[in-house]
C-alpha cells in the first residue's frame, strides 16, 4: 500500500522520491491516515451490524474527509434513527 501511495504522489507531482526525502515522510503519514480511515470505517460497519446507530454515527463523524460511501452510511443511520429534519 505504501508503494502505491508513493507512486501516486510521484505521478501527481511529476517527481521521483528519493530515499529519506520529505515526500517519503508525507507518504508514510498518508498511509497512516488511510489505515485510521479503514479502522473507523470497520468500527462503524460493526456498529451498524449491531444496530448501534449512534455508535456508527460517532465513528463516521470522526472521518475527516468523508467519501460518498461514508456519507451514505451516515444518512442511512440517520434514517434508521428517524433523525432527519422534516420541512
PDB file with one MODEL, atoms N, CA, C and O in Angstrom:
MODEL        1
ATOM      1  N   UNK A   1       0.826  -1.188   0.000  1.00  0.00           N
ATOM      2  CA  UNK A   1       0.000   0.000   0.000  1.00  0.00           C
ATOM      3  C   UNK A   1       0.872   1.254   0.000  1.00  0.00           C
ATOM      4  O   UNK A   1       0.592   2.215  -0.716  1.00  0.00           O
ATOM      5  N   UNK A   2       1.916   1.235   0.797  1.00  0.00           N
ATOM      6  CA  UNK A   2       2.804   2.393   0.874  1.00  0.00           C
ATOM      7  C   UNK A   2       3.419   2.697  -0.488  1.00  0.00           C
ATOM      8  O   UNK A   2       3.556   3.860  -0.868  1.00  0.00           O
ATOM      9  N   UNK A   3       3.785   1.658  -1.214  1.00  0.00           N
ATOM     10  CA  UNK A   3       4.373   1.850  -2.540  1.00  0.00           C
ATOM     11  C   UNK A   3       3.353   2.448  -3.512  1.00  0.00           C
ATOM     12  O   UNK A   3       3.701   3.275  -4.355  1.00  0.00           O
ATOM     13  N   UNK A   4       2.088   2.022  -3.390  1.00  0.00           N
ATOM     14  CA  UNK A   4       1.052   2.565  -4.263  1.00  0.00           C
ATOM     15  C   UNK A   4       0.869   4.056  -4.021  1.00  0.00           C
ATOM     16  O   UNK A   4       0.773   4.836  -4.968  1.00  0.00           O
ATOM     17  N   UNK A   5       0.821   4.451  -2.755  1.00  0.00           N
ATOM     18  CA  UNK A   5       0.677   5.872  -2.427  1.00  0.00           C
ATOM     19  C   UNK A   5       1.886   6.641  -2.933  1.00  0.00           C
ATOM     20  O   UNK A   5       1.744   7.730  -3.490  1.00  0.00           O
ATOM     21  N   UNK A   6       3.085   6.076  -2.741  1.00  0.00           N
ATOM     22  CA  UNK A   6       4.304   6.731  -3.200  1.00  0.00           C
ATOM     23  C   UNK A   6       4.273   6.939  -4.714  1.00  0.00           C
ATOM     24  O   UNK A   6       4.624   8.014  -5.201  1.00  0.00           O
ATOM     25  N   UNK A   7       3.857   5.921  -5.451  1.00  0.00           N
ATOM     26  CA  UNK A   7       3.825   6.059  -6.907  1.00  0.00           C
ATOM     27  C   UNK A   7       2.769   7.075  -7.344  1.00  0.00           C
ATOM     28  O   UNK A   7       2.969   7.785  -8.330  1.00  0.00           O
ATOM     29  N   UNK A   8       1.642   7.154  -6.618  1.00  0.00           N
ATOM     30  CA  UNK A   8       0.620   8.142  -6.946  1.00  0.00           C
ATOM     31  C   UNK A   8       1.115   9.559  -6.673  1.00  0.00           C
ATOM     32  O   UNK A   8       0.844  10.474  -7.450  1.00  0.00           O
ATOM     33  N   UNK A   9       1.841   9.741  -5.569  1.00  0.00           N
ATOM     34  CA  UNK A   9       2.408  11.059  -5.259  1.00  0.00           C
ATOM     35  C   UNK A   9       3.423  11.442  -6.333  1.00  0.00           C
ATOM     36  O   UNK A   9       3.428  12.578  -6.807  1.00  0.00           O
ATOM     37  N   UNK A  10       4.283  10.495  -6.720  1.00  0.00           N
ATOM     38  CA  UNK A  10       5.278  10.767  -7.758  1.00  0.00           C
ATOM     39  C   UNK A  10       4.610  11.141  -9.080  1.00  0.00           C
ATOM     40  O   UNK A  10       5.034  12.077  -9.757  1.00  0.00           O
ATOM     41  N   UNK A  11       3.565  10.404  -9.440  1.00  0.00           N
ATOM     42  CA  UNK A  11       2.870  10.679 -10.696  1.00  0.00           C
ATOM     43  C   UNK A  11       2.183  12.039 -10.652  1.00  0.00           C
ATOM     44  O   UNK A  11       2.229  12.795 -11.622  1.00  0.00           O
ATOM     45  N   UNK A  12       1.548  12.348  -9.525  1.00  0.00           N
ATOM     46  CA  UNK A  12       0.834  13.612  -9.397  1.00  0.00           C
ATOM     47  C   UNK A  12       1.791  14.804  -9.430  1.00  0.00           C
ATOM     48  O   UNK A  12       1.529  15.806 -10.095  1.00  0.00           O
ATOM     49  N   UNK A  13       2.901  14.682  -8.704  1.00  0.00           N
ATOM     50  CA  UNK A  13       3.848  15.789  -8.597  1.00  0.00           C
ATOM     51  C   UNK A  13       4.852  15.819  -9.745  1.00  0.00           C
ATOM     52  O   UNK A  13       5.525  16.828  -9.956  1.00  0.00           O
ATOM     53  N   UNK A  14       4.953  14.729 -10.479  1.00  0.00           N
ATOM     54  CA  UNK A  14       5.914  14.666 -11.568  1.00  0.00           C
ATOM     55  C   UNK A  14       7.351  14.604 -11.092  1.00  0.00           C
ATOM     56  O   UNK A  14       8.262  15.076 -11.772  1.00  0.00           O
ATOM     57  N   UNK A  15       7.553  14.009  -9.899  1.00  0.00           N
ATOM     58  CA  UNK A  15       8.905  13.896  -9.353  1.00  0.00           C
ATOM     59  C   UNK A  15       9.182  12.461  -8.955  1.00  0.00           C
ATOM     60  O   UNK A  15       8.272  11.634  -8.887  1.00  0.00           O
ATOM     61  N   UNK A  16      10.438  12.176  -8.696  1.00  0.00           N
ATOM     62  CA  UNK A  16      10.855  10.862  -8.232  1.00  0.00           C
ATOM     63  C   UNK A  16      11.255  10.986  -6.770  1.00  0.00           C
ATOM     64  O   UNK A  16      12.072  11.843  -6.434  1.00  0.00           O
ATOM     65  N   UNK A  17      10.704  10.154  -5.890  1.00  0.00           N
ATOM     66  CA  UNK A  17      11.004  10.205  -4.458  1.00  0.00           C
ATOM     67  C   UNK A  17      12.323   9.493  -4.167  1.00  0.00           C
ATOM     68  O   UNK A  17      12.508   8.327  -4.517  1.00  0.00           O
ATOM     69  N   UNK A  18      13.218  10.207  -3.532  1.00  0.00           N
ATOM     70  CA  UNK A  18      14.485   9.609  -3.105  1.00  0.00           C
ATOM     71  C   UNK A  18      14.320   9.075  -1.688  1.00  0.00           C
ATOM     72  O   UNK A  18      13.474   9.548  -0.929  1.00  0.00           O
ATOM     73  N   UNK A  19      15.124   8.100  -1.347  1.00  0.00           N
ATOM     74  CA  UNK A  19      15.082   7.522  -0.009  1.00  0.00           C
ATOM     75  C   UNK A  19      15.349   8.600   1.033  1.00  0.00           C
ATOM     76  O   UNK A  19      16.301   9.369   0.904  1.00  0.00           O
ATOM     77  N   UNK A  20      14.500   8.657   2.079  1.00  0.00           N
ATOM     78  CA  UNK A  20      14.679   9.615   3.163  1.00  0.00           C
ATOM     79  C   UNK A  20      14.185  11.020   2.858  1.00  0.00           C
ATOM     80  O   UNK A  20      14.394  11.926   3.664  1.00  0.00           O
ATOM     81  N   UNK A  21      13.539  11.227   1.726  1.00  0.00           N
ATOM     82  CA  UNK A  21      13.076  12.567   1.372  1.00  0.00           C
ATOM     83  C   UNK A  21      11.819  12.944   2.149  1.00  0.00           C
ATOM     84  O   UNK A  21      11.178  12.100   2.776  1.00  0.00           O
ATOM     85  N   UNK A  22      11.487  14.223   2.092  1.00  0.00           N
ATOM     86  CA  UNK A  22      10.277  14.710   2.759  1.00  0.00           C
ATOM     87  C   UNK A  22       9.028  14.056   2.172  1.00  0.00           C
ATOM     88  O   UNK A  22       8.048  13.834   2.883  1.00  0.00           O
ATOM     89  N   UNK A  23       9.064  13.745   0.866  1.00  0.00           N
ATOM     90  CA  UNK A  23       7.923  13.076   0.230  1.00  0.00           C
ATOM     91  C   UNK A  23       7.676  11.719   0.874  1.00  0.00           C
ATOM     92  O   UNK A  23       6.529  11.318   1.067  1.00  0.00           O
ATOM     93  N   UNK A  24       8.765  11.006   1.209  1.00  0.00           N
ATOM     94  CA  UNK A  24       8.599   9.705   1.860  1.00  0.00           C
ATOM     95  C   UNK A  24       7.916   9.845   3.213  1.00  0.00           C
ATOM     96  O   UNK A  24       7.117   8.992   3.598  1.00  0.00           O
ATOM     97  N   UNK A  25       8.224  10.911   3.931  1.00  0.00           N
ATOM     98  CA  UNK A  25       7.565  11.151   5.215  1.00  0.00           C
ATOM     99  C   UNK A  25       6.080  11.467   5.002  1.00  0.00           C
ATOM    100  O   UNK A  25       5.227  11.034   5.777  1.00  0.00           O
ATOM    101  N   UNK A  26       5.786  12.222   3.950  1.00  0.00           N
ATOM    102  CA  UNK A  26       4.400  12.522   3.602  1.00  0.00           C
ATOM    103  C   UNK A  26       3.645  11.248   3.237  1.00  0.00           C
ATOM    104  O   UNK A  26       2.497  11.062   3.640  1.00  0.00           O
ATOM    105  N   UNK A  27       4.291  10.381   2.479  1.00  0.00           N
ATOM    106  CA  UNK A  27       3.684   9.107   2.092  1.00  0.00           C
ATOM    107  C   UNK A  27       3.404   8.270   3.327  1.00  0.00           C
ATOM    108  O   UNK A  27       2.339   7.660   3.428  1.00  0.00           O
ATOM    109  N   UNK A  28       4.336   8.227   4.264  1.00  0.00           N
ATOM    110  CA  UNK A  28       4.140   7.461   5.497  1.00  0.00           C
ATOM    111  C   UNK A  28       2.957   8.004   6.288  1.00  0.00           C
ATOM    112  O   UNK A  28       2.162   7.236   6.830  1.00  0.00           O
ATOM    113  N   UNK A  29       2.840   9.329   6.355  1.00  0.00           N
ATOM    114  CA  UNK A  29       1.720   9.940   7.074  1.00  0.00           C
ATOM    115  C   UNK A  29       0.399   9.641   6.387  1.00  0.00           C
ATOM    116  O   UNK A  29      -0.598   9.367   7.055  1.00  0.00           O
ATOM    117  N   UNK A  30       0.378   9.690   5.052  1.00  0.00           N
ATOM    118  CA  UNK A  30      -0.848   9.391   4.311  1.00  0.00           C
ATOM    119  C   UNK A  30      -1.264   7.941   4.515  1.00  0.00           C
ATOM    120  O   UNK A  30      -2.451   7.655   4.665  1.00  0.00           O
ATOM    121  N   UNK A  31      -0.305   7.028   4.522  1.00  0.00           N
ATOM    122  CA  UNK A  31      -0.618   5.615   4.748  1.00  0.00           C
ATOM    123  C   UNK A  31      -1.191   5.421   6.143  1.00  0.00           C
ATOM    124  O   UNK A  31      -2.118   4.635   6.337  1.00  0.00           O
ATOM    125  N   UNK A  32      -0.638   6.142   7.118  1.00  0.00           N
ATOM    126  CA  UNK A  32      -1.136   6.023   8.474  1.00  0.00           C
ATOM    127  C   UNK A  32      -2.563   6.572   8.553  1.00  0.00           C
ATOM    128  O   UNK A  32      -3.415   5.974   9.210  1.00  0.00           O
ATOM    129  N   UNK A  33      -2.828   7.688   7.900  1.00  0.00           N
ATOM    130  CA  UNK A  33      -4.173   8.247   7.893  1.00  0.00           C
ATOM    131  C   UNK A  33      -5.155   7.304   7.210  1.00  0.00           C
ATOM    132  O   UNK A  33      -6.298   7.175   7.648  1.00  0.00           O
ATOM    133  N   UNK A  34      -4.715   6.643   6.138  1.00  0.00           N
ATOM    134  CA  UNK A  34      -5.584   5.718   5.429  1.00  0.00           C
ATOM    135  C   UNK A  34      -5.927   4.522   6.313  1.00  0.00           C
ATOM    136  O   UNK A  34      -7.063   4.048   6.300  1.00  0.00           O
ATOM    137  N   UNK A  35      -4.953   4.029   7.082  1.00  0.00           N
ATOM    138  CA  UNK A  35      -5.239   2.913   7.982  1.00  0.00           C
ATOM    139  C   UNK A  35      -6.217   3.345   9.070  1.00  0.00           C
ATOM    140  O   UNK A  35      -7.065   2.554   9.484  1.00  0.00           O
ATOM    141  N   UNK A  36      -6.112   4.585   9.539  1.00  0.00           N
ATOM    142  CA  UNK A  36      -7.066   5.105  10.531  1.00  0.00           C
ATOM    143  C   UNK A  36      -8.468   5.187   9.929  1.00  0.00           C
ATOM    144  O   UNK A  36      -9.453   4.857  10.589  1.00  0.00           O
ATOM    145  N   UNK A  37      -8.551   5.629   8.668  1.00  0.00           N
ATOM    146  CA  UNK A  37      -9.833   5.674   7.970  1.00  0.00           C
ATOM    147  C   UNK A  37     -10.453   4.282   7.900  1.00  0.00           C
ATOM    148  O   UNK A  37     -11.640   4.111   8.176  1.00  0.00           O
ATOM    149  N   UNK A  38      -9.653   3.295   7.532  1.00  0.00           N
ATOM    150  CA  UNK A  38     -10.161   1.929   7.438  1.00  0.00           C
ATOM    151  C   UNK A  38     -10.617   1.402   8.795  1.00  0.00           C
ATOM    152  O   UNK A  38     -11.618   0.692   8.888  1.00  0.00           O
ATOM    153  N   UNK A  39      -9.886   1.749   9.833  1.00  0.00           N
ATOM    154  CA  UNK A  39     -10.251   1.307  11.180  1.00  0.00           C
ATOM    155  C   UNK A  39     -11.591   1.912  11.596  1.00  0.00           C
ATOM    156  O   UNK A  39     -12.459   1.214  12.120  1.00  0.00           O
ATOM    157  N   UNK A  40     -11.752   3.215  11.361  1.00  0.00           N
ATOM    158  CA  UNK A  40     -13.017   3.878  11.705  1.00  0.00           C
ATOM    159  C   UNK A  40     -14.170   3.323  10.881  1.00  0.00           C
ATOM    160  O   UNK A  40     -15.271   3.122  11.393  1.00  0.00           O
ATOM    161  N   UNK A  41     -13.912   3.078   9.605  1.00  0.00           N
ATOM    162  CA  UNK A  41     -14.934   2.514   8.727  1.00  0.00           C
ATOM    163  C   UNK A  41     -15.381   1.153   9.240  1.00  0.00           C
ATOM    164  O   UNK A  41     -16.578   0.880   9.322  1.00  0.00           O
ATOM    165  N   UNK A  42     -14.420   0.295   9.588  1.00  0.00           N
ATOM    166  CA  UNK A  42     -14.725  -1.040  10.079  1.00  0.00           C
ATOM    167  C   UNK A  42     -15.530  -0.970  11.370  1.00  0.00           C
ATOM    168  O   UNK A  42     -16.493  -1.716  11.546  1.00  0.00           O
ATOM    169  N   UNK A  43     -15.140  -0.077  12.271  1.00  0.00           N
ATOM    170  CA  UNK A  43     -15.874   0.076  13.525  1.00  0.00           C
ATOM    171  C   UNK A  43     -17.293   0.572  13.286  1.00  0.00           C
ATOM    172  O   UNK A  43     -18.218   0.161  13.986  1.00  0.00           O
ATOM    173  N   UNK A  44     -17.473   1.446  12.310  1.00  0.00           N
ATOM    174  CA  UNK A  44     -18.824   1.935  12.010  1.00  0.00           C
ATOM    175  C   UNK A  44     -19.680   0.824  11.418  1.00  0.00           C
ATOM    176  O   UNK A  44     -20.868   0.727  11.725  1.00  0.00           O
ATOM    177  N   UNK A  45     -19.090  -0.013  10.573  1.00  0.00           N
ATOM    178  CA  UNK A  45     -19.833  -1.137   9.988  1.00  0.00           C
ATOM    179  C   UNK A  45     -20.242  -2.123  11.078  1.00  0.00           C
ATOM    180  O   UNK A  45     -21.360  -2.639  11.062  1.00  0.00           O
ATOM    181  N   UNK A  46     -19.348  -2.383  12.015  1.00  0.00           N
ATOM    182  CA  UNK A  46     -19.689  -3.276  13.128  1.00  0.00           C
ATOM    183  C   UNK A  46     -20.829  -2.699  13.955  1.00  0.00           C
ATOM    184  O   UNK A  46     -21.710  -3.435  14.401  1.00  0.00           O
ATOM    185  N   UNK A  47     -20.816  -1.389  14.162  1.00  0.00           N
ATOM    186  CA  UNK A  47     -21.896  -0.742  14.912  1.00  0.00           C
ATOM    187  C   UNK A  47     -23.217  -0.842  14.159  1.00  0.00           C
ATOM    188  O   UNK A  47     -24.257  -1.083  14.772  1.00  0.00           O
ATOM    189  N   UNK A  48     -23.192  -0.662  12.845  1.00  0.00           N
ATOM    190  CA  UNK A  48     -24.408  -0.794  12.033  1.00  0.00           C
ATOM    191  C   UNK A  48     -24.937  -2.222  12.119  1.00  0.00           C
ATOM    192  O   UNK A  48     -26.141  -2.430  12.266  1.00  0.00           O
ATOM    193  N   UNK A  49     -24.047  -3.202  12.027  1.00  0.00           N
ATOM    194  CA  UNK A  49     -24.462  -4.602  12.125  1.00  0.00           C
ATOM    195  C   UNK A  49     -25.145  -4.892  13.455  1.00  0.00           C
ATOM    196  O   UNK A  49     -26.054  -5.718  13.529  1.00  0.00           O
ATOM    197  N   UNK A  50     -24.698  -4.202  14.511  1.00  0.00           N
ATOM    198  CA  UNK A  50     -25.295  -4.374  15.839  1.00  0.00           C
ATOM    199  C   UNK A  50     -26.488  -3.443  16.054  1.00  0.00           C
ATOM    200  O   UNK A  50     -27.056  -3.396  17.145  1.00  0.00           O
ATOM    201  N   UNK A  51     -26.866  -2.700  15.005  1.00  0.00           N
ATOM    202  CA  UNK A  51     -27.952  -1.718  15.064  1.00  0.00           C
ATOM    203  C   UNK A  51     -27.692  -0.631  16.115  1.00  0.00           C
ATOM    204  O   UNK A  51     -28.619  -0.092  16.720  1.00  0.00           O
ATOM    205  N   UNK A  52     -26.417  -0.331  16.309  1.00  0.00           N
ATOM    206  CA  UNK A  52     -25.997   0.756  17.189  1.00  0.00           C
ATOM    207  C   UNK A  52     -25.798   1.990  16.315  1.00  0.00           C
ATOM    208  O   UNK A  52     -24.673   2.346  15.964  1.00  0.00           O
ATOM    209  N   UNK A  53     -26.899   2.629  15.975  1.00  0.00           N
ATOM    210  CA  UNK A  53     -26.869   3.732  15.021  1.00  0.00           C
ATOM    211  C   UNK A  53     -26.074   4.927  15.545  1.00  0.00           C
ATOM    212  O   UNK A  53     -25.325   5.552  14.795  1.00  0.00           O
ATOM    213  N   UNK A  54     -26.236   5.242  16.820  1.00  0.00           N
ATOM    214  CA  UNK A  54     -25.488   6.362  17.411  1.00  0.00           C
ATOM    215  C   UNK A  54     -23.991   6.068  17.401  1.00  0.00           C
ATOM    216  O   UNK A  54     -23.183   6.951  17.115  1.00  0.00           O
ATOM    217  N   UNK A  55     -23.624   4.828  17.713  1.00  0.00           N
ATOM    218  CA  UNK A  55     -22.218   4.443  17.693  1.00  0.00           C
ATOM    219  C   UNK A  55     -21.640   4.532  16.290  1.00  0.00           C
ATOM    220  O   UNK A  55     -20.506   4.972  16.103  1.00  0.00           O
ATOM    221  N   UNK A  56     -22.431   4.110  15.299  1.00  0.00           N
ATOM    222  CA  UNK A  56     -21.980   4.195  13.909  1.00  0.00           C
ATOM    223  C   UNK A  56     -21.768   5.644  13.504  1.00  0.00           C
ATOM    224  O   UNK A  56     -20.770   5.974  12.863  1.00  0.00           O
ATOM    225  N   UNK A  57     -22.701   6.507  13.875  1.00  0.00           N
ATOM    226  CA  UNK A  57     -22.562   7.928  13.552  1.00  0.00           C
ATOM    227  C   UNK A  57     -21.351   8.544  14.239  1.00  0.00           C
ATOM    228  O   UNK A  57     -20.664   9.385  13.659  1.00  0.00           O
ATOM    229  N   UNK A  58     -21.090   8.129  15.468  1.00  0.00           N
ATOM    230  CA  UNK A  58     -19.932   8.653  16.194  1.00  0.00           C
ATOM    231  C   UNK A  58     -18.636   8.300  15.466  1.00  0.00           C
ATOM    232  O   UNK A  58     -17.734   9.132  15.363  1.00  0.00           O
ATOM    233  N   UNK A  59     -18.545   7.084  14.968  1.00  0.00           N
ATOM    234  CA  UNK A  59     -17.345   6.672  14.226  1.00  0.00           C
ATOM    235  C   UNK A  59     -17.265   7.373  12.877  1.00  0.00           C
ATOM    236  O   UNK A  59     -16.191   7.826  12.481  1.00  0.00           O
ATOM    237  N   UNK A  60     -18.371   7.467  12.175  1.00  0.00           N
ATOM    238  CA  UNK A  60     -18.373   8.119  10.862  1.00  0.00           C
ATOM    239  C   UNK A  60     -18.055   9.607  10.981  1.00  0.00           C
ATOM    240  O   UNK A  60     -17.428  10.177  10.088  1.00  0.00           O
ATOM    241  N   UNK A  61     -18.479  10.238  12.068  1.00  0.00           N
ATOM    242  CA  UNK A  61     -18.197  11.659  12.278  1.00  0.00           C
ATOM    243  C   UNK A  61     -16.714  11.930  12.501  1.00  0.00           C
ATOM    244  O   UNK A  61     -16.256  13.057  12.310  1.00  0.00           O
ATOM    245  N   UNK A  62     -15.963  10.912  12.903  1.00  0.00           N
ATOM    246  CA  UNK A  62     -14.523  11.077  13.139  1.00  0.00           C
ATOM    247  C   UNK A  62     -13.715  11.070  11.847  1.00  0.00           C
ATOM    248  O   UNK A  62     -12.535  11.422  11.850  1.00  0.00           O
ATOM    249  N   UNK A  63     -14.347  10.668  10.735  1.00  0.00           N
ATOM    250  CA  UNK A  63     -13.651  10.631   9.450  1.00  0.00           C
ATOM    251  C   UNK A  63     -13.589  12.049   8.906  1.00  0.00           C
ATOM    252  O   UNK A  63     -14.616  12.664   8.619  1.00  0.00           O
ATOM    253  N   UNK A  64     -12.362  12.562   8.767  1.00  0.00           N
ATOM    254  CA  UNK A  64     -12.188  13.977   8.414  1.00  0.00           C
ATOM    255  C   UNK A  64     -12.512  14.288   6.961  1.00  0.00           C
ATOM    256  O   UNK A  64     -12.937  15.402   6.656  1.00  0.00           O
ATOM    257  N   UNK A  65     -12.323  13.339   6.063  1.00  0.00           N
ATOM    258  CA  UNK A  65     -12.635  13.554   4.648  1.00  0.00           C
ATOM    259  C   UNK A  65     -13.579  12.450   4.178  1.00  0.00           C
ATOM    260  O   UNK A  65     -13.143  11.467   3.578  1.00  0.00           O
ATOM    261  N   UNK A  66     -14.880  12.615   4.454  1.00  0.00           N
ATOM    262  CA  UNK A  66     -15.823  11.543   4.119  1.00  0.00           C
ATOM    263  C   UNK A  66     -15.981  11.341   2.617  1.00  0.00           C
ATOM    264  O   UNK A  66     -15.915  12.282   1.825  1.00  0.00           O
ATOM    265  N   UNK A  67     -16.191  10.090   2.259  1.00  0.00           N
ATOM    266  CA  UNK A  67     -16.454   9.730   0.867  1.00  0.00           C
ATOM    267  C   UNK A  67     -17.957   9.582   0.682  1.00  0.00           C
ATOM    268  O   UNK A  67     -18.719   9.701   1.641  1.00  0.00           O
ATOM    269  N   UNK A  68     -18.376   9.328  -0.532  1.00  0.00           N
ATOM    270  CA  UNK A  68     -19.808   9.135  -0.787  1.00  0.00           C
ATOM    271  C   UNK A  68     -20.318   7.925   0.000  1.00  0.00           C
ATOM    272  O   UNK A  68     -21.453   7.931   0.476  1.00  0.00           O
ATOM    273  N   UNK A  69     -19.500   6.907   0.139  1.00  0.00           N
ATOM    274  CA  UNK A  69     -19.900   5.709   0.898  1.00  0.00           C
ATOM    275  C   UNK A  69     -20.098   6.047   2.375  1.00  0.00           C
ATOM    276  O   UNK A  69     -21.049   5.585   3.004  1.00  0.00           O
ATOM    277  N   UNK A  70     -19.194   6.856   2.917  1.00  0.00           N
ATOM    278  CA  UNK A  70     -19.299   7.279   4.311  1.00  0.00           C
ATOM    279  C   UNK A  70     -20.561   8.110   4.525  1.00  0.00           C
ATOM    280  O   UNK A  70     -21.293   7.899   5.492  1.00  0.00           O
ATOM    281  N   UNK A  71     -20.809   9.045   3.626  1.00  0.00           N
ATOM    282  CA  UNK A  71     -21.994   9.899   3.742  1.00  0.00           C
ATOM    283  C   UNK A  71     -23.278   9.099   3.581  1.00  0.00           C
ATOM    284  O   UNK A  71     -24.269   9.378   4.255  1.00  0.00           O
ATOM    285  N   UNK A  72     -23.270   8.104   2.693  1.00  0.00           N
ATOM    286  CA  UNK A  72     -24.445   7.247   2.519  1.00  0.00           C
ATOM    287  C   UNK A  72     -24.740   6.488   3.800  1.00  0.00           C
ATOM    288  O   UNK A  72     -25.891   6.408   4.229  1.00  0.00           O
ATOM    289  N   UNK A  73     -23.698   5.928   4.414  1.00  0.00           N
ATOM    290  CA  UNK A  73     -23.907   5.176   5.655  1.00  0.00           C
ATOM    291  C   UNK A  73     -24.381   6.082   6.784  1.00  0.00           C
ATOM    292  O   UNK A  73     -25.213   5.678   7.596  1.00  0.00           O
ATOM    293  N   UNK A  74     -23.857   7.306   6.840  1.00  0.00           N
ATOM    294  CA  UNK A  74     -24.318   8.252   7.855  1.00  0.00           C
ATOM    295  C   UNK A  74     -25.788   8.604   7.625  1.00  0.00           C
ATOM    296  O   UNK A  74     -26.566   8.672   8.577  1.00  0.00           O
ATOM    297  N   UNK A  75     -26.167   8.824   6.381  1.00  0.00           N
ATOM    298  CA  UNK A  75     -27.565   9.126   6.066  1.00  0.00           C
ATOM    299  C   UNK A  75     -28.462   7.942   6.407  1.00  0.00           C
ATOM    300  O   UNK A  75     -29.576   8.130   6.897  1.00  0.00           O
ATOM    301  N   UNK A  76     -27.992   6.738   6.154  1.00  0.00           N
ATOM    302  CA  UNK A  76     -28.764   5.538   6.488  1.00  0.00           C
ATOM    303  C   UNK A  76     -28.962   5.412   7.994  1.00  0.00           C
ATOM    304  O   UNK A  76     -30.039   5.027   8.450  1.00  0.00           O
ATOM    305  N   UNK A  77     -27.925   5.735   8.769  1.00  0.00           N
ATOM    306  CA  UNK A  77     -28.037   5.690  10.229  1.00  0.00           C
ATOM    307  C   UNK A  77     -29.026   6.743  10.717  1.00  0.00           C
ATOM    308  O   UNK A  77     -29.831   6.476  11.609  1.00  0.00           O
ATOM    309  N   UNK A  78     -28.967   7.943  10.131  1.00  0.00           N
ATOM    310  CA  UNK A  78     -29.933   8.994  10.500  1.00  0.00           C
ATOM    311  C   UNK A  78     -31.352   8.550  10.148  1.00  0.00           C
ATOM    312  O   UNK A  78     -32.288   8.799  10.907  1.00  0.00           O
ATOM    313  N   UNK A  79     -31.508   7.905   9.018  1.00  0.00           N
ATOM    314  CA  UNK A  79     -32.830   7.420   8.617  1.00  0.00           C
ATOM    315  C   UNK A  79     -33.331   6.373   9.604  1.00  0.00           C
ATOM    316  O   UNK A  79     -34.501   6.386   9.986  1.00  0.00           O
ATOM    317  N   UNK A  80     -32.447   5.465  10.020  1.00  0.00           N
ATOM    318  CA  UNK A  80     -32.833   4.441  10.992  1.00  0.00           C
ATOM    319  C   UNK A  80     -33.225   5.067  12.331  1.00  0.00           C
ATOM    320  O   UNK A  80     -34.098   4.556  13.034  1.00  0.00           O
ATOM    321  N   UNK A  81     -32.576   6.168  12.672  1.00  0.00           N
ATOM    322  CA  UNK A  81     -32.903   6.882  13.922  1.00  0.00           C
ATOM    323  C   UNK A  81     -34.074   7.830  13.743  1.00  0.00           C
ATOM    324  O   UNK A  81     -34.575   8.396  14.714  1.00  0.00           O
ATOM    325  N   UNK A  82     -34.514   8.007  12.492  1.00  0.00           N
ATOM    326  CA  UNK A  82     -35.578   8.953  12.148  1.00  0.00           C
ATOM    327  C   UNK A  82     -35.203  10.350  12.638  1.00  0.00           C
ATOM    328  O   UNK A  82     -36.021  11.077  13.200  1.00  0.00           O
ATOM    329  N   UNK A  83     -33.922  10.700  12.402  1.00  0.00           N
ATOM    330  CA  UNK A  83     -33.438  11.986  12.896  1.00  0.00           C
ATOM    331  C   UNK A  83     -33.236  13.023  11.804  1.00  0.00           C
ATOM    332  O   UNK A  83     -32.517  14.004  11.998  1.00  0.00           O
ATOM    333  N   UNK A  84     -33.869  12.809  10.659  1.00  0.00           N
ATOM    334  CA  UNK A  84     -33.801  13.824   9.606  1.00  0.00           C
ATOM    335  C   UNK A  84     -34.716  14.986   9.982  1.00  0.00           C
ATOM    336  O   UNK A  84     -35.756  14.805  10.615  1.00  0.00           O
ATOM    337  N   UNK A  85     -34.304  16.160   9.581  1.00  0.00           N
ATOM    338  CA  UNK A  85     -35.146  17.323   9.800  1.00  0.00           C
ATOM    339  C   UNK A  85     -36.252  17.295   8.746  1.00  0.00           C
ATOM    340  O   UNK A  85     -35.973  17.162   7.554  1.00  0.00           O
ATOM    341  N   UNK A  86     -37.449  17.414   9.165  1.00  0.00           N
ATOM    342  CA  UNK A  86     -38.585  17.411   8.256  1.00  0.00           C
ATOM    343  C   UNK A  86     -39.045  18.844   8.013  1.00  0.00           C
ATOM    344  O   UNK A  86     -39.032  19.665   8.930  1.00  0.00           O
ATOM    345  N   UNK A  87     -39.459  19.153   6.761  1.00  0.00           N
ATOM    346  CA  UNK A  87     -39.934  20.517   6.472  1.00  0.00           C
ATOM    347  C   UNK A  87     -41.252  20.821   7.147  1.00  0.00           C
ATOM    348  O   UNK A  87     -41.780  21.923   7.002  1.00  0.00           O
TER     349      UNK A  87
ENDMDL
END
